[in-house]
Amino acid sequence: FSGPFTDVVTTNLKLRNPSDRKVCFKVKTTAPRRYCVRPNSGIIDPGSSLIVSVMLQPFDYDPNEKSKHKFMVQTTYAPPNITDMEAVWKEAKPDELMDSKLRCVFEMPNENDKLNDIDASKSAPVLNTSKQDGPMPKPHSVSLNDTETRKLVEECKRLQAEIMKLTDENRHLRDEGLRLRKVAHSDKSGSPTALALRDNGSNSLPSLLVVIAAIFIGFFLGKFIL
């Protein structure tokens, strides 16, 4: 039996009578509540064949569970002028009975079969195209991602250039402060403390700008990497 087993799964069993006499048959199973067999008994003429449908009822399939379901087809030669099938089986002797045993096997379709089914459904022609007269929308996910990436890269480059510019300005102001301190010491005019405070104030603003720019570029770089 091939899954999935969410609906009734039917398997045909072909019975053939190779003898020159009529044969009575009966189909038995170890799980009668799980299967519906039609016909489950009858007579096969000499040299004839008969198709028996075995219908498995829906159930929750567990691949780890081993199937123990079995079927047995029991046969015996039909007596002349048969009228009661039940009497035939009750009166049959053990050495007159013949049987064939079958074991049930459950199989789920593999992934290749599923992919082939999907490809076949995609390649099937569409009969009703009245709702597809208009232009089909084009996917934009790739272009949007590319655009966003370019924007982030450009923003990172701009911030890097801004940091380099602020670093140069900071270096220039630091050099200028050192030069002013040297002039002040040489002239011995003005308060050294005031000059130091002025130098610190002139240097704090560019340093603060460098820290803010570094924070921003770290934020954009983190977003770009994620």
C-alpha positions in Angstrom: 0.0 0.0 0.0 1.4 3.4 -1.0 0.7 6.5 1.1 -0.2 9.0 2.1 -2.8 7.3 4.2 -5.1 10.3 4.8 -7.7 8.7 2.4 -8.7 5.2 1.4 -5.9 3.3 -0.4 -7.0 0.5 -2.7 -4.9 -2.4 -3.9 -6.1 -5.0 -6.4 -5.5 -8.7 -5.8 -5.8 -10.9 -8.9 -6.9 -14.5 -8.3 -6.6 -17.1 -11.1 -8.0 -20.6 -11.3 -5.6 -22.7 -13.5 -7.4 -25.9 -12.9 -10.3 -27.5 -14.8 -12.7 -27.4 -11.9 -14.6 -24.6 -10.1 -12.8 -23.2 -7.1 -14.3 -21.5 -4.0 -12.2 -18.8 -2.4 -12.3 -16.8 0.8 -10.1 -13.8 1.8 -9.1 -13.5 5.5 -7.1 -10.8 7.3 -5.6 -10.3 10.7 -7.0 -6.7 10.9 -10.6 -6.9 9.6 -11.4 -3.5 11.0 -8.7 -1.8 8.9 -9.6 -3.3 5.5 -12.7 -3.6 3.3 -12.4 -6.5 0.8 -14.8 -6.8 -2.2 -15.6 -9.5 -2.9 -14.3 -11.4 0.1 -15.5 -14.8 -1.1 -16.9 -16.4 -4.2 -16.4 -19.0 -7.0 -13.9 -18.8 -9.9 -14.6 -20.8 -13.0 -11.9 -23.1 -14.6 -9.2 -21.1 -16.4 -10.8 -17.8 -15.3 -9.5 -14.8 -13.2 -11.0 -12.5 -10.6 -10.0 -9.1 -9.3 -10.4 -8.6 -5.5 -10.2 -5.0 -4.3 -8.6 -4.5 -0.9 -9.3 -1.1 0.5 -7.2 0.2 3.4 -9.1 2.7 5.6 -7.4 6.1 6.5 -5.1 6.1 9.6 -2.2 7.9 11.1 0.9 6.4 9.6 4.0 5.9 11.7 7.1 5.0 9.7 8.7 3.5 12.8 5.9 1.0 13.3 6.3 -2.3 11.6 3.3 -3.7 9.9 2.0 -7.0 11.2 -1.1 -7.1 9.0 -1.5 -10.3 6.9 -3.9 -11.7 4.4 -4.7 -15.3 3.6 -6.5 -16.5 0.5 -8.1 -19.8 1.2 -9.4 -22.0 -1.6 -11.0 -25.4 -2.1 -12.6 -27.2 -5.0 -16.3 -26.5 -5.3 -18.6 -29.5 -4.9 -21.1 -30.1 -7.6 -24.5 -28.4 -7.4 -23.3 -26.0 -4.7 -26.0 -24.0 -3.0 -24.6 -22.9 0.4 -21.1 -21.3 0.5 -21.0 -21.4 4.4 -21.7 -25.1 4.3 -18.8 -25.7 1.9 -16.3 -24.2 4.4 -17.8 -25.9 7.4 -17.8 -29.3 5.7 -14.4 -29.0 4.0 -11.7 -31.2 5.3 -8.3 -29.8 6.3 -6.5 -31.7 3.5 -8.9 -30.3 0.9 -8.0 -26.6 1.8 -5.3 -24.6 0.0 -4.1 -21.2 1.2 -1.7 -18.5 0.2 -0.5 -15.9 2.7 0.4 -12.3 2.0 2.0 -9.7 4.3 1.1 -6.0 4.0 3.8 -3.4 3.3 3.2 0.3 3.8 5.3 2.8 1.7 5.3 6.6 1.7 6.2 8.4 -1.6 9.8 9.5 -1.5 11.0 13.1 -2.0 11.9 12.5 -5.7 8.3 11.4 -6.5 7.0 14.5 -4.7 9.3 16.8 -6.8 8.3 15.0 -10.0 4.7 15.6 -9.1 5.3 19.3 -8.4 7.3 19.7 -11.7 4.5 18.0 -13.6 1.9 20.3 -12.1 4.0 23.3 -13.0 4.4 22.2 -16.6 0.7 21.4 -17.1 -1.0 23.9 -19.4 -3.4 26.4 -17.8 -6.8 26.2 -19.3 -8.5 29.2 -17.7 -6.3 32.3 -18.1 -9.1 35.0 -17.9 -7.7 36.3 -14.6 -4.2 36.6 -16.0 -4.9 39.1 -18.8 -3.1 41.9 -16.9 0.7 42.2 -16.6 2.2 39.9 -14.1 3.9 41.5 -11.1 7.7 41.2 -11.1 9.5 40.2 -8.0 11.4 43.1 -6.4 13.0 41.4 -3.4 16.4 41.0 -5.1 16.5 44.6 -6.5 15.4 46.0 -3.2 18.0 44.1 -1.3 20.7 45.3 -3.8 19.5 48.9 -3.5 19.6 48.8 0.3 23.0 47.2 0.3 24.4 50.0 -2.0 22.9 52.6 0.3 24.5 51.1 3.3 27.9 50.9 1.6 27.7 54.5 0.4 26.7 55.6 3.9 29.6 53.8 5.5 32.0 55.3 3.0 30.6 58.8 3.7 31.0 58.3 7.5 34.5 57.0 7.1 35.4 60.1 5.1 33.8 62.2 7.8 35.9 60.5 10.5 39.1 61.1 8.5 38.2 64.7 8.1 37.4 65.2 11.8 40.6 63.3 12.7 42.6 65.7 10.6 40.9 68.7 12.2 41.5 67.3 15.6 45.2 66.8 14.8 45.4 70.4 13.4 43.8 71.9 16.6 46.0 69.8 18.8 49.1 71.1 17.0 47.7 74.6 17.2 47.2 74.3 20.9 50.7 73.0 21.4 52.0 76.0 19.4 50.0 78.5 21.5 51.3 76.9 24.8 54.8 77.3 23.6 54.2 80.9 22.7 52.6 81.6 26.1 55.5 80.0 27.9 58.0 81.9 25.9 56.2 85.3 26.4 55.4 84.4 30.1 52.0 86.1 29.7 48.5 84.8 30.7 47.6 82.1 33.2 48.8 78.6 32.4 45.6 77.2 33.9 43.5 79.3 31.6 45.5 78.3 28.6 45.1 74.6 29.5 41.4 74.9 29.9 41.2 76.7 26.6 43.2 74.0 25.0 41.1 71.2 26.5 37.9 73.0 25.4 39.2 73.3 21.8 40.2 69.7 21.7 37.0 68.2 23.3 34.6 69.1 20.5 36.4 67.4 17.7 37.0 64.3 19.9 33.3 64.2 20.7 32.4 64.4 17.0 34.8 61.6 16.3 33.1 59.4 18.9 29.7 60.2 17.6 30.7 59.4 14.0 32.3 56.1 15.2 29.1 55.2 16.9 27.1 55.9 13.7 29.4 53.9 11.4 29.4 51.0 13.9 25.6 51.0 13.8 25.5 51.0 10.0 28.3 48.4 9.7 26.4 46.1 12.1 23.2 46.5 10.2 25.1 45.8 6.9 26.7 42.6 8.4 23.4 41.3 9.7 
